[in-house]
Amino acid sequence: PAINVTWVCEGVRQTNVSTTSGILPKEDGTYQITEEIKVGLEEKRSYA
């Protein structure tokens, strides 16, 4: 399966800024993925 996660900061696509758990199967036949990005406490930009 293919799962794409994209981080956007103030309208600009961010690349190579996150870490991932990889695609993991679940018992119910679906899949999950965890994406993480580190943002400093002083950073005031908007991420989506």
N, CA, C and O atoms as a GROMACS GRO file, in nm:
protein
  192
    1PRO      N    1   0.083  -0.120   0.000
    1PRO     CA    2   0.000   0.000   0.000
    1PRO      C    3   0.087   0.126   0.000
    1PRO      O    4   0.201   0.123   0.046
    2ALA      N    5   0.033   0.234  -0.050
    2ALA     CA    6   0.105   0.361  -0.052
    2ALA      C    7   0.034   0.461   0.039
    2ALA      O    8  -0.087   0.482   0.027
    3ILE      N    9   0.109   0.522   0.128
    3ILE     CA   10   0.057   0.627   0.214
    3ILE      C   11   0.152   0.745   0.202
    3ILE      O   12   0.272   0.730   0.223
    4ASN      N   13   0.099   0.861   0.167
    4ASN     CA   14   0.181   0.980   0.154
    4ASN      C   15   0.142   1.081   0.261
    4ASN      O   16   0.024   1.111   0.279
    5VAL      N   17   0.241   1.132   0.332
    5VAL     CA   18   0.220   1.234   0.433
    5VAL      C   19   0.307   1.353   0.394
    5VAL      O   20   0.427   1.338   0.368
    6THR      N   21   0.247   1.471   0.389
    6THR     CA   22   0.320   1.592   0.353
    6THR      C   23   0.301   1.697   0.460
    6THR      O   24   0.187   1.726   0.498
    7TRP      N   25   0.410   1.755   0.509
    7TRP     CA   26   0.403   1.866   0.604
    7TRP      C   27   0.407   1.995   0.524
    7TRP      O   28   0.486   2.010   0.430
    8VAL      N   29   0.321   2.090   0.563
    8VAL     CA   30   0.316   2.220   0.497
    8VAL      C   31   0.334   2.327   0.604
    8VAL      O   32   0.264   2.327   0.706
    9CYS      N   33   0.428   2.418   0.582
    9CYS     CA   34   0.454   2.527   0.676
    9CYS      C   35   0.428   2.660   0.606
    9CYS      O   36   0.498   2.697   0.513
   10GLU      N   37   0.325   2.730   0.652
   10GLU     CA   38   0.287   2.859   0.595
   10GLU      C   39   0.273   2.852   0.444
   10GLU      O   40   0.319   2.940   0.372
   11GLY      N   41   0.208   2.745   0.398
   11GLY     CA   42   0.178   2.728   0.256
   11GLY      C   43   0.289   2.668   0.173
   11GLY      O   44   0.270   2.648   0.053
   12VAL      N   45   0.404   2.637   0.233
   12VAL     CA   46   0.517   2.581   0.159
   12VAL      C   47   0.539   2.436   0.200
   12VAL      O   48   0.555   2.406   0.319
   13ARG      N   49   0.539   2.347   0.102
   13ARG     CA   50   0.561   2.205   0.128
   13ARG      C   51   0.702   2.184   0.184
   13ARG      O   52   0.800   2.235   0.129
   14GLN      N   53   0.712   2.110   0.294
   14GLN     CA   54   0.839   2.081   0.359
   14GLN      C   55   0.884   1.940   0.321
   14GLN      O   56   0.803   1.847   0.321
   15THR      N   57   1.011   1.925   0.290
   15THR     CA   58   1.064   1.793   0.255
   15THR      C   59   1.177   1.758   0.350
   15THR      O   60   1.249   1.846   0.397
   16ASN      N   61   1.192   1.632   0.377
   16ASN     CA   62   1.299   1.580   0.462
   16ASN      C   63   1.301   1.642   0.601
   16ASN      O   64   1.409   1.667   0.655
   17VAL      N   65   1.184   1.669   0.658
   17VAL     CA   66   1.178   1.730   0.792
   17VAL      C   67   1.116   1.637   0.896
   17VAL      O   68   1.110   1.672   1.014
   18SER      N   69   1.071   1.520   0.854
   18SER     CA   70   1.002   1.433   0.948
   18SER      C   71   1.065   1.295   0.956
   18SER      O   72   1.143   1.254   0.869
   19THR      N   73   1.030   1.225   1.063
   19THR     CA   74   1.068   1.086   1.078
   19THR      C   75   0.938   1.004   1.077
   19THR      O   76   0.832   1.054   1.114
   20THR      N   77   0.949   0.881   1.035
   20THR     CA   78   0.830   0.798   1.021
   20THR      C   79   0.849   0.662   1.087
   20THR      O   80   0.960   0.611   1.100
   21SER      N   81   0.737   0.606   1.128
   21SER     CA   82   0.739   0.470   1.183
   21SER      C   83   0.739   0.367   1.072
   21SER      O   84   0.763   0.249   1.096
   22GLY      N   85   0.711   0.412   0.950
   22GLY     CA   86   0.691   0.320   0.840
   22GLY      C   87   0.545   0.274   0.841
   22GLY      O   88   0.473   0.303   0.937
   23ILE      N   89   0.503   0.207   0.740
   23ILE     CA   90   0.365   0.159   0.731
   23ILE      C   91   0.354   0.031   0.811
   23ILE      O   92   0.426  -0.066   0.787
   24LEU      N   93   0.262   0.031   0.907
   24LEU     CA   94   0.245  -0.084   0.996
   24LEU      C   95   0.107  -0.144   0.979
   24LEU      O   96   0.008  -0.071   0.977
   25PRO      N   97   0.097  -0.278   0.965
   25PRO     CA   98  -0.034  -0.342   0.956
   25PRO      C   99  -0.103  -0.346   1.092
   25PRO      O  100  -0.038  -0.357   1.196
   26LYS      N  101  -0.235  -0.337   1.090
   26LYS     CA  102  -0.314  -0.349   1.212
   26LYS      C  103  -0.393  -0.480   1.207
   26LYS      O  104  -0.410  -0.539   1.100
   27GLU      N  105  -0.440  -0.524   1.322
   27GLU     CA  106  -0.512  -0.653   1.330
   27GLU      C  107  -0.639  -0.656   1.248
   27GLU      O  108  -0.683  -0.763   1.207
   28ASP      N  109  -0.701  -0.537   1.224
   28ASP     CA  110  -0.828  -0.533   1.151
   28ASP      C  111  -0.811  -0.528   1.000
   28ASP      O  112  -0.909  -0.509   0.928
   29GLY      N  113  -0.688  -0.545   0.951
   29GLY     CA  114  -0.663  -0.547   0.807
   29GLY      C  115  -0.633  -0.410   0.748
   29GLY      O  116  -0.607  -0.399   0.629
   30THR      N  117  -0.634  -0.305   0.830
   30THR     CA  118  -0.598  -0.171   0.783
   30THR      C  119  -0.451  -0.146   0.816
   30THR      O  120  -0.382  -0.231   0.871
   31TYR      N  121  -0.404  -0.027   0.780
   31TYR     CA  122  -0.265   0.009   0.804
   31TYR      C  123  -0.259   0.142   0.878
   31TYR      O  124  -0.354   0.221   0.874
   32GLN      N  125  -0.147   0.166   0.944
   32GLN     CA  126  -0.127   0.294   1.012
   32GLN      C  127   0.015   0.342   0.988
   32GLN      O  128   0.105   0.263   0.959
   33ILE      N  129   0.034   0.474   1.000
   33ILE     CA  130   0.166   0.533   0.988
   33ILE      C  131   0.174   0.649   1.087
   33ILE      O  132   0.076   0.720   1.107
   34THR      N  133   0.290   0.667   1.148
   34THR     CA  134   0.311   0.780   1.238
   34THR      C  135   0.422   0.865   1.178
   34THR      O  136   0.532   0.816   1.152
   35GLU      N  137   0.393   0.993   1.157
   35GLU     CA  138   0.493   1.089   1.109
   35GLU      C  139   0.517   1.189   1.220
   35GLU      O  140   0.423   1.233   1.286
   36GLU      N  141   0.641   1.226   1.240
   36GLU     CA  142   0.676   1.318   1.348
   36GLU      C  143   0.768   1.427   1.294
   36GLU      O  144   0.858   1.401   1.216
   37ILE      N  145   0.742   1.549   1.339
   37ILE     CA  146   0.828   1.662   1.305
   37ILE      C  147   0.861   1.735   1.434
   37ILE      O  148   0.775   1.752   1.520
   38LYS      N  149   0.987   1.776   1.448
   38LYS     CA  150   1.028   1.848   1.569
   38LYS      C  151   1.025   1.998   1.540
   38LYS      O  152   1.085   2.046   1.444
   39VAL      N  153   0.953   2.070   1.627
   39VAL     CA  154   0.939   2.215   1.614
   39VAL      C  155   0.978   2.276   1.748
   39VAL      O  156   0.928   2.235   1.852
   40GLY      N  157   1.067   2.375   1.745
   40GLY     CA  158   1.112   2.440   1.867
   40GLY      C  159   1.000   2.518   1.933
   40GLY      O  160   0.909   2.567   1.866
   41LEU      N  161   1.006   2.531   2.066
   41LEU     CA  162   0.904   2.604   2.141
   41LEU      C  163   0.894   2.749   2.098
   41LEU      O  164   0.786   2.808   2.103
   42GLU      N  165   1.004   2.808   2.055
   42GLU     CA  166   1.004   2.948   2.016
   42GLU      C  167   0.950   2.971   1.875
   42GLU      O  168   0.923   3.085   1.837
   43GLU      N  169   0.935   2.866   1.798
   43GLU     CA  170   0.888   2.878   1.660
   43GLU      C  171   0.739   2.911   1.658
   43GLU      O  172   0.660   2.843   1.723
   44LYS      N  173   0.702   3.011   1.584
   44LYS     CA  174   0.563   3.058   1.581
   44LYS      C  175   0.498   3.036   1.445
   44LYS      O  176   0.391   3.090   1.418
   45ARG      N  177   0.561   2.957   1.360
   45ARG     CA  178   0.504   2.934   1.226
   45ARG      C  179   0.393   2.830   1.235
   45ARG      O  180   0.384   2.755   1.332
   46SER      N  181   0.309   2.827   1.134
   46SER     CA  182   0.194   2.737   1.132
   46SER      C  183   0.223   2.616   1.044
   46SER      O  184   0.256   2.631   0.926
   47TYR      N  185   0.211   2.497   1.101
   47TYR     CA  186   0.230   2.372   1.027
   47TYR      C  187   0.096   2.301   1.011
   47TYR      O  188   0.009   2.310   1.098
   48ALA      N  189   0.082   2.230   0.899
   48ALA     CA  190  -0.038   2.150   0.874
   48ALA      C  191   0.002   2.019   0.811
   48ALA      O  192  -0.083   1.936   0.782
   0.00000   0.00000   0.00000
